[in-house]
Amino acid sequence: MRILMVNKFLHPNGGSETYIFEIGKMLRQMGHEVEYFGMEHAGRIVGNRVESYTCDMDFHGGGLSRFLYPFRIIYSAEAARKIRKVLEDFRPDVVHVNNFNFQLTPSILYAIRRFEKKSGSRIRIVFTAHDYQLVCPNHLMQRPDGTLCGDCLRGDVRNCIKYGCIHSSKAKSLLGAWEGWLYRKLHAYRMFDAVICPSRFMEQKLALHPDLKGKTVVMHNFVDAKAGKTGKKEDYVLYFGRYCEEKGTDLLLDVCRALPDIPFVFAGGGPMEKQVNQAENVENRGFLTGEELVKTISAARLFVFPSRWYENCPFAVMESQMYGTPVLASDLGGTPELVRPGETGELFGGGDKKELEEKLRRLWQDEPLLAHYTEGCSRVHFDTAEEYCRKLVEIYRK
């Protein structure tokens, strides 16, 4: 089977890129042909035979090109032209679309269907939703003031403009709202044959879009790790990930100050790094990867995941349990689908600082309970990349 993987970024940039690289590698090991299409970038690590990519669009940059962005994020003639070259050469059986809005735009969907009609071939378009972009113009279902929101889910995007939901900018919010309204009006997303949702929570939200109803499939993310890889526990509570408000870093730092006798380790980086460095009982180890990160996770007595937004299927929560570290996580979005309260950890009300502080203090002081949760992590199983890709191929073939 020939599979064209589409994602706007083809260099290591975040979770969706990790996803496309790993499943592409596994699909090749299973005997399938895989190529990639997206933006050109100095750090690009995957590609296609005809070396056809769109130019790199940086919305935070300057120059004359920024004046063309309002037009290019709605419909990219360049993306349609460039992907057509790949389609003509590779002739895929499946196009697996990932993050595409703004930089690549739905123009690629129209290009695929035009090529399909012209060539007489049948191409299946599968989409993996990494956020709520198709039903929420700012992707997060959260207003700039942190308020959780679902006002745009059924297609009325006026509140995006009202609250300045995209970067707190009325102009950007107007543009994002227009993009969302236009493609709903044009029924562009009817062109998807299947939509993979990494959580039941996300499926419930995307299913409200009339063009996606009946096409959604829930498949939690994969983790290539062996359960119960614990080692010796050390005396610290861990947070790893991005240091920012939507991830609840500010909330957790307030709790750290309220619990001065508990040592915390933070691993990551982001806009709140200065505040992290100022906390007296927090050791900031910075951004960790590979074996160093695995050791840091497996040695922690507890992992705290205080996210304030509707997380989809956070790898951090899955990895912590797989490496034998119990989780105390907010109960928002798809996170509760990953934690087994009373067995591998506990949940607290998202944004509830008092409940987070009380549960953290109690768990830290109750060593037998933490040991019970640690032992429970040894029984956790999430799909490996191979198991995940076998299910993926079945979706491709339907």
C-alpha positions, 0 to 999 in steps of 0.5 A, spaced: 500 500 500 502 507 498 501 512 503 502 519 503 503 522 510 501 530 510 503 535 515 504 542 515 511 541 519 516 535 516 521 537 522 521 535 529 516 540 532 511 537 537 506 531 538 503 531 531 510 530 528 512 525 533 506 521 531 507 522 523 514 520 523 513 514 528 507 511 524 511 512 517 517 508 520 512 503 522 508 502 516 515 502 512 517 496 517 510 493 515 512 493 508 508 499 505 511 505 501 510 512 505 512 519 502 511 525 506 508 532 503 508 539 507 512 545 508 519 546 506 524 547 512 531 547 514 530 542 519 526 537 514 527 530 516 522 526 511 520 528 504 518 525 497 521 523 491 519 529 487 522 534 492 515 538 492 513 542 498 510 549 499 514 554 502 515 555 509 510 560 512 512 564 519 506 568 521 510 571 526 515 574 521 515 580 517 516 582 510 511 583 504 509 576 504 505 577 511 500 581 507 498 575 503 497 571 509 490 573 509 489 570 502 493 564 503 491 561 509 484 560 506 486 557 500 493 555 498 494 555 490 501 553 491 499 547 496 494 544 491 499 545 485 505 542 489 501 536 492 499 534 485 506 533 483 507 528 488 500 525 487 502 524 479 509 521 481 507 517 487 499 515 486 498 513 493 492 509 495 491 513 501 492 520 503 493 520 511 492 528 513 494 531 519 495 538 521 494 542 515 489 548 516 492 555 515 499 553 512 497 548 507 489 549 507 483 545 505 486 546 498 490 540 498 483 536 499 480 539 493 487 537 489 486 530 491 479 529 489 481 532 482 487 528 481 482 522 483 477 524 478 482 525 472 486 519 474 480 514 475 484 511 481 480 511 488 484 515 494 482 514 501 483 520 505 484 519 512 484 525 517 487 524 524 485 530 529 490 533 533 486 538 536 479 541 535 481 546 529 475 543 525 470 545 530 474 551 534 477 556 530 483 557 535 484 549 536 483 549 544 476 550 546 478 556 551 478 563 551 484 568 552 482 569 559 482 561 560 475 560 560 473 553 557 468 554 551 464 550 546 460 556 543 463 555 536 462 547 536 455 547 532 458 552 527 456 559 530 463 562 530 462 569 532 464 568 539 471 567 536 471 574 534 467 577 540 473 574 545 479 575 540 480 567 541 486 567 536 492 570 540 487 575 543 487 579 536 480 581 533 483 581 526 486 574 527 480 572 530 476 574 524 480 571 519 480 564 523 472 565 524 471 566 516 476 560 515 472 556 519 465 558 517 467 558 509 469 551 509 463 549 513 459 552 508 462 549 502 462 542 506 470 541 505 470 536 510 465 531 507 472 529 503 474 525 509 473 518 509 475 517 516 477 521 522 481 518 527 480 521 534 485 520 539 480 520 545 472 519 546 472 526 548 474 529 542 470 524 538 464 527 541 466 534 539 467 533 532 461 529 531 457 535 532 460 537 525 455 535 520 460 533 515 464 529 520 458 525 523 459 517 522 466 518 520 469 518 526 473 513 530 476 513 537 484 510 537 488 512 543 495 514 542 501 509 542 506 508 547 512 504 545 514 503 552 514 497 557 510 497 563 513 497 570 520 500 568 520 503 575 527 502 578 528 505 585 524 511 587 527 518 589 523 523 593 520 528 588 514 530 585 515 530 577 512 535 572 514 534 565 512 538 559 511 545 556 511 551 562 505 555 560 498 557 563 494 552 559 498 547 561 497 549 568 504 551 570 502 557 574 497 553 578 502 548 580 507 553 582 502 556 587 501 549 590 509 548 590 509 554 594 504 552 599 507 545 600 514 547 601 516 541 604 515 537 598 521 537 593 519 538 585 522 536 579 520 540 573 523 538 566 521 542 560 521 549 557 516 555 555 514 562 557 514 561 564 521 558 565 523 564 569 517 563 574 519 556 575 526 558 576 524 562 582 520 557 586 525 555 592 522 547 592 523 546 584 529 543 581 528 545 573 532 540 569 530 543 563 528 540 556 530 532 557 529 527 552 531 519 551 534 515 556 535 521 561 527 523 561 525 516 562 530 515 568 527 522 571 520 519 570 521 512 572 524 515 579 519 520 581 514 518 586 508 522 583 507 525 576 502 531 576 499 533 570 495 540 572 493 542 565 487 547 564 484 546 557 481 540 554 487 535 553 486 530 547 490 524 549 496 527 552 503 522 551 505 525 558 500 521 562 501 515 558 508 515 559 508 516 566 504 510 567 508 506 563 514 507 566 511 506 573 509 513 576 502 514 578 499 520 576 495 526 579 491 529 573 486 534 572 479 531 569 479 535 563 478 533 556 481 526 554 485 525 560 480 521 564 480 516 559 487 514 561 488 514 568 485 509 572 483 512 579 484 508 585 489 503 581 494 508 577 493 515 580 487 520 581 484 526 578 482 533 580 477 538 578 481 542 572 483 549 575 481 547 582 488 549 586 485 547 593 483 540 591 490 539 587 494 542 593 490 537 598 490 531 594 498 532 593 499 533 600 495 526 602 498 522 596 505 525 598 504 523 606 501 516 604 507 512 602 503 505 602 497 508 597 503 511 592 506 504 592 499 501 591 498 506 585 505 504 582 504 497 582 498 498 578 502 502 573 505 495 572 498 492 569 497 498 564 497 497 557 497 502 551 498 500 544 505 500 541 506 503 534 506 496 531 499 495 534 496 502 532 499 501 525 495 494 524 489 498 526 490 504 522 491 499 516 484 496 517 482 503 516 486 505 510 483 498 507 475 499 509 
